[in-house]
Amino acid sequence: PEDGVERLAAAIRAGAERGGAILVPAFAVGRAQMLIWLLRELERDGRIPRLAVYLDSPMANRVTSLTCRHREDHDEEMRRASEEARCPLCCEDFHRVETPE
């Protein structure tokens, strides 16, 4: 729902204004990709500032790579975003990392 998205945007803006890092655990496959998509949309619409986004999960990184690579499986909204010549899941300052245990 839009009110949840706005609450997410408000929390991100508040954290950014304080100069802090925002840590969002997203363990489920699909949940991380949805969160990245929302961050990208909020960033694009100017509802949050441009921030570095780090995805630190081996499984989420692999799923994100697969999703970006197989654009033929995207819905219409993601296909339109793909026309920007980059992965529609990736924010402007997006990094995939894997922190060792």
ABEGO torsion letter per residue (X at the ends): XAAAAAAAAAAAAAAAAAGBBBBBBBABBGAAAAAAAAAAAAAAAGABBBBBBBBBBAAAAAAAAAAAABAAABBAAAAAAAAAGBBAABBABBBBBBBBX
